[in-house]
């Protein structure tokens, strides 16, 4: 756990004592601007794993080799993955592989949270450690874990304990779903706001947009394509899946079911998601917004552009910007179908969360299923009720009583 004098804690796992000491001195000199950094060293992985079980660290520097004589293990590629998998299963923190065989773990690299640095490239180690520490992910993970633990504790104390007489006869396995459902409901309604309160630093700019964050599940929680997934095609275009979820459901390949369920459809319906702003910020992909930006800003062009952001419009639905999702306008008149296999290859960015998902599907259904009727006038009824004033009738033009051009009319 960090203290006022220690900004970060780093665990170095390496059996080379000389290398470890040199590494500590190098990082201490290169990262002084980050504040106090506490470096802990373990020479074997078992001890490191045990410490990660009970202590908080902000980053782990890991040598792939884990042998008493310092030599690589026979299956070094598998060993590197095994070591990382164990760390991630115990406590997820950013990892910097510091190894003489970087090619064996290069496939694991996901900057800035998982980095691979060759031992003879000392100039690269400090920047990699800096990026991992500044990510803020470990601190955020601790805050989220604390938030969940506190809610479970409070639920047991405030809800379960006072009603234990009613619950005591129940199977404990039946109580667990109640706790989980209640916790999920609380987090859905209050979690982001509570997170805003406890998170500080640069992360506030992201988590502070609770309203936008509430719209998306990122990344999608299902292993298969589902309704209201946001997809990006190979050309960079954004699309919203509007095929019902029941037609896309598939059991996980690893599910132990006798007859795994498969998707019922061969084609997926997609609604175009136009970006409100192009990359340069000067244009738009949405036709009505493009017309407004290129017009003289008259009311004639303003009305159609405003339609894109109305919550009761039959054609458009707007989605807010958040992380990788730009400001989008869904156009229910711009719909296409692609094969399920093709859609599976597109990038899945997010899925709309409830109730935004249901609202989007209902809006699309209303758009394509509405029955048009002529506009009916109830002006006279409103006048009689005093809700409106009578409209003045145009005065008919009366013929002139004088003959034109001074002509004399015969009696």
Number of C-alpha atoms within 10 A of each C-alpha: 11 15 9 7 10 13 15 22 21 21 21 23 26 25 21 14 12 9 11 19 11 11 18 18 11 15 18 18 11 15 15 10 8 14 13 17 19 16 19 15 19 18 18 16 21 13 13 20 18 12 15 19 13 10 10 20 23 24 25 28 23 24 28 28 25 22 14 11 9 11 11 17 14 8 8 17 17 13 18 24 16 13 18 20 12 13 22 14 10 15 17 20 23 28 29 24 28 26 22 16 20 19 13 17 20 16 10 15 15 12 14 18 20 21 23 27 24 17 17 11 11 14 13 14 23 18 15 20 23 16 16 24 24 15 16 18 18 21 20 16 14 11 15 18 11 12 16 16 12 12 17 16 12 13 15 15 12 11 12 18 14 11 12 12 10 10 14 12 8 11 9 10 8 10 13 11 11 12 17 12 11 15 16 14 12 13 17 14 11 12 20 18 16 14 19 17 12 12 16 15 7 11 14 14 10 13 19 17 15 17 13 15 18 18 20 24 15 16 11 18 11 13 11 15 25 23 24 25 27 25 25 18 14 10 7 10 13 23 25 24 23 23 21 14 16 12 16 20 19 18 16 14 10 7 9 9 10 6 8 12 13 12 16 11 13 13 16 23 18 24 22 21 28 22 22 24 17 14 10 7 8 10 16 20 16 22 15 17 23 17 17 21 16 11 12 11 11 9 10 11 18 17 13 15 19 13 18 24 14 13 11 11 14 19 19 21 22 20 20 15 16 18 9 9 16 18 16 23 23 25 22 22 14 12 16 13 14 13 12 16 11 12 20 14 12 16 15 19 17 20 25 22 18 14 10 16 18 14 13 21 17 12 20 22 14 14 16 12 9 10 7 6 6 5 6 6 8 8 14 14 11 13 13 11 10 10 11 12 12 12 9 6 6 6 6 6 6 6 7 7 6 10 10 9 6 7 8 9 8 4 3
